[in-house]
Structures are given as C-alpha cells and as structure tokens.
Amino acid sequence: MDIDIRALPTPCYLVDERLILRNLEILHSVQQRTGCRILLALKGFSMYSVFPLVGSYLKGVTSSSLFEARLGHEEMGKEVHIYAPAYIDEEFEEILAHCDHITFNSFDQWNRFKDKVKNTKIKKISCGIRINPEYSEIETPIYDPCYQFSRLGVTLNNFRPEELEGIEGLHFHTMCEQNSDTLERTIQVVDQKFGKFIGSMKWLNLGGGHHITRPDYDIETLVRCINFFQDKYGVDIYLEPGEAVALNTGYLVAKVLDIVDNDMKIAILDTSAACHMPDVLEMPYRPNIIDAGQPGEYPFTYRLGGLTCLAGDIIGDYSFRQPLKPGDRLVFCDMAHYTMVKNNTFNGVNLPSIARFNEEEGIKLIKQFGYEDFKTRLS
Ligand SMILES: *Cc1c(COP(=O)(O)O)cnc(C)c1O
C-alpha cells in the first residue's frame, strides 16, 4: 500500500477511492458493451461519502429495507430499487416515496400492496417478482437462496401467471462471489423454467454475487449472458452487485495491544472479528494482512484475537518477519464490503473510524464514533 497510515487513529477503515474507481470502470465497461444497467447493492457497501463517485458510473442503488432505500435516494439520487422478503405495512408509503422499482417476494405481497403502488401520485413505480429457479452453485446454506425450503423467491410450482398483470420485471439472485460460468449455467435453468414469462416483461434483474472486478473474472461470458436475454426477449437487464463494487478497495488498520502466551503467542488487537469483521466468523474466511504470511511462513507466528470476551473472537493465525509488540499496526486487506454495514458494539467495543483516500485530498478522516453511538442503541 502506498498510503501513509501512521496518522490514522485505530481501528480505522480506510477506503482507497482510486481502487473504487478502478472497479467502477470495469463495471461501466460492461454497461457500455451491453447496455445493461448496474446498481450498487447497499447491503454490502453503504459508505455514502463515495456515493457521488459511484453514481457517476452506475445507474443507482438496490436496497433491502426502507432505511437503505432512503439512504440511496438521499445520497445518490439515481434509480432506487428495493427487494425485501416482506414489506412492513407502516413503512410502505415511505418506501413508495424513495423507490422507483419494487420487487416482491411473493404474489401475496404483490396483491397486498399493488393498489398502494398504483395509487401513488408522485411517480410511476415499476414492480417485479423475485423468482427462485431452484438452481445455485453455492455450497454454504446460509448464503444459498436456493437451499431446501428457502423463503427467497417464488418457485415455478408456486408461480401464478394469472396474477402477473401490472408486473414488469422478474428478479433472481442465486449467486455469491461467483464467476460468470456459474451465471451461464444458471440462466439456462432460468430460461427453461421462466422463459415463457420473461417475454412479457420490461426488465430482468440478475441479482448480485457476480464477482466482476476479481482479476480472473470472465467478462466475455457475462456479456454473452446479458446479450442472450436482451436478444431473446427484448428486456432491459439489471445487475446489482454489492461486493464487486467495493472488492479489494479498503483496509482495516488495527493496533496490537498486548501479547499473551498459552502454548503459542497470541496478540490481542484493538479490533474484533465479532464486532468489526463478522464475516471472518460467519463466512468464515481469513483476511490477508499486509506483510504477514501463513503460520510458519515467517519466523514469528501469532494467533490474532479481538478485544471482546468472546472466546472465539479470533481472526486467525499469521506469521511475521519481526516479533509483534504493543503499538504495532496491522493492515487487514479487502475490508470495505460487508464490514461497516455489519458492525456492532458488542461488549461496548467502539466502532472503527472511517477514512478515505484520494489523490486530491490524500487521507481524509470522515467519521469517528464514541460512547453516544453505543448508548443510543440501548435504553
Ligand atoms: C446480497 C444481495 C445482492 C448483492 O450481493 P453481492 O454478493 O454483494 O454482490 C444483490 N441482490 C440481492 C437480492 C441480495 O440479496
């Protein structure tokens, strides 16, 4: 990393706008080549201080709740799509005020809310149904929208063609961190099962989980998949990646607080897997650390632990060229997506500060948190 992080408080997320820009340019090239429309899924990345930059390339946002929709509307102001497994009656009026595309998870939800949609005076809202093609290649059930008894999307057996009047789009989301070969196999199933309904739609949303900005991603196959649906049915194609927008664009800078010994050296950090990088425990995965290796790769191996009381608040085992000591800084990589949006203050641990870097301004510390942020969520 070429940014001098010594002035940053710790722990702190640091997002490098140059890297966001690089991702946006890749995504934009797909839009230019195919005419598809790409949305940022706020679920994965909601750092609204970079929304102006994101909005200069992408067509808008997709949201999973009223609050995300409102944030996208207020801070980006382009297209705002929403999908949720169910909508809350009391929130629906406000959802109508912020969104231009609403995808429903069931025909009952559609029937429950369709009059409200039709009667909105403010603007025309385009509605869709989420389908479940019952085909996915995700191995981890918690991330697989097609696992047995999944509540996400309407299966072909439960599809009600006679209730489609007023529906302009179909939506499927069945991928997670996958390449376009998975998409190509998936769209064959979608076409086989739901093709007869796609022809009467205005749009088809291919969801998220497309790892488009990963170095080995095959963009040609993605382009072919998009063109396939556009040519066959004349529909507009939406993609709504979260992760691909922010992939490899940010860091979490943390500090060593203490070293303890229990049959191995354990470093306690001023960050926490449970609070600041929950996917390390949930996915689970092992984040890379700059200048660190696998256990045993370098002379000094440590287990890195968080500062909560949770026994399993462990980030992983890493080795270093020099012994660690209190005050040393560690830089965790790829910490922009599914981190800030999932943070919590379990154990009263403070939230990491948020900073960004760009060429013009250098490092800019955008936000720091404190006791009030902890207290206001409790009573
Ligand atoms: C999570 C989600 C996304 C974004 O997924 P990524 O893996 O971050 O690209 C898009 N659409 C829906 C419906 C989602 O649930």
The ligand as an ORCA input file, in Angstrom:
! r2SCAN-3c Opt
* xyz 0 1
  C     -26.927     -9.646     -1.260
  C     -27.708     -9.291     -2.443
  C     -27.093     -8.619     -3.512
  C     -25.620     -8.264     -3.535
  O     -24.830     -9.395     -3.465
  P     -23.234     -9.328     -3.589
  O     -22.813    -10.718     -3.252
  O     -22.751     -8.327     -2.584
  O     -22.914     -8.933     -4.973
  C     -27.880     -8.293     -4.599
  N     -29.198     -8.603     -4.636
  C     -29.813     -9.251     -3.622
  C     -31.253     -9.567     -3.732
  C     -29.089     -9.610     -2.496
  O     -29.705    -10.275     -1.506
*
